[in-house]
């Protein structure tokens, strides 16, 4: 800032070269600043640019750290699972049945990368569901996990998700017995009589391949028998769910077919097996299908016609107190007679429901099965969880009781 000279205001240069004296009151209000040099301007610009760059870097690092958040470690996943179990026990007074099944992670070979835990919770009463939902939401919130809910039939399913990756699936189920079924199982009627009543057991085969088929079946609140193929990705989970919901579970035992064009399971009973091979194969299958009360054959047109193989199988079933349902995939079967001779409780299928997989045809087969049950006192019908079959069952089964038909589990009709 320019200084006053001898207590006077400075002179401004004019055209004449002489300075002119400004009025005193104006001179005190004027200040003079030297303009910044080009070098100073460049230095300021560089500093501002560096400052902006550092802020951008900091924001990018924060964003990147959020996007690359690591999945839960095995210890972290188990800690969340423990919290879910504790919350469930608190809500239900330790009365709920809880099953935990870890799901193998096939996307990585790194041990530190965890898979998901499947948790099955069977409630004693549906009134506990809202409180349990709130408790699960609190667990998810504490661990910054998203909570996604879906409902199907008597099951409510919750998925815990971290950055798009599922960490936990919680299945909250209510047993069929605690729901109000449209058809109630009744005791067997041993002696049929004209115009009397009959017991009908419906077996749905080929469970274990996918979850959608099982969910569609579980939406039917009827006493159905569920037959699960062993050694499939979902064999154990489906069998476990079916049992906890109140359905009867069978091992859908793969057996050798005479038709080369038919898809064979990797592990099956084959003609020529020794008793030790049959025993070990059966044991391995049952390990993957828990809660099996009995067995029916999957395919097996060649195997069930082989007396030697059936003579090896039936003692292994009798030792485990398992009954046998002959699916009758061939008219040459000797399975039922062999079972009777070996002291194994047994029965035979009378009707296939969905050889023609259209709803009208399936409804006609259900009518045939009902008439057989009335005529003979009991009957077994076998179908599959196809959409048309599920739709036909949903529409037809509620009408059976008015016709004198009692829907029962397969174990009720074996002798």
Secondary structure as GFF3:
##gff-version 3
##sequence-region A 1 415
A	DSSP	beta_strand	11	13	.	.	.	ID=ss1
A	DSSP	beta_strand	19	21	.	.	.	ID=ss2
A	DSSP	alpha_helix	24	27	.	.	.	ID=ss3
A	DSSP	alpha_helix	38	67	.	.	.	ID=ss4
A	DSSP	alpha_helix	74	92	.	.	.	ID=ss5
A	DSSP	beta_strand	97	103	.	.	.	ID=ss6
A	DSSP	beta_strand	116	123	.	.	.	ID=ss7
A	DSSP	three_ten_helix	126	128	.	.	.	ID=ss8
A	DSSP	alpha_helix	129	142	.	.	.	ID=ss9
A	DSSP	beta_strand	146	152	.	.	.	ID=ss10
A	DSSP	beta_strand	155	162	.	.	.	ID=ss11
A	DSSP	beta_strand	165	174	.	.	.	ID=ss12
A	DSSP	three_ten_helix	176	178	.	.	.	ID=ss13
A	DSSP	beta_strand	198	207	.	.	.	ID=ss14
A	DSSP	alpha_helix	211	218	.	.	.	ID=ss15
A	DSSP	beta_strand	225	229	.	.	.	ID=ss16
A	DSSP	alpha_helix	235	245	.	.	.	ID=ss17
A	DSSP	beta_strand	248	255	.	.	.	ID=ss18
A	DSSP	alpha_helix	275	288	.	.	.	ID=ss19
A	DSSP	beta_strand	292	299	.	.	.	ID=ss20
A	DSSP	alpha_helix	307	319	.	.	.	ID=ss21
A	DSSP	beta_strand	323	326	.	.	.	ID=ss22
A	DSSP	alpha_helix	335	341	.	.	.	ID=ss23
A	DSSP	beta_strand	346	348	.	.	.	ID=ss24
A	DSSP	beta_strand	351	352	.	.	.	ID=ss25
A	DSSP	alpha_helix	359	376	.	.	.	ID=ss26
A	DSSP	beta_strand	378	384	.	.	.	ID=ss27
A	DSSP	alpha_helix	387	400	.	.	.	ID=ss28
A	DSSP	three_ten_helix	401	403	.	.	.	ID=ss29
A	DSSP	beta_strand	405	408	.	.	.	ID=ss30
A	DSSP	alpha_helix	410	413	.	.	.	ID=ss31
###
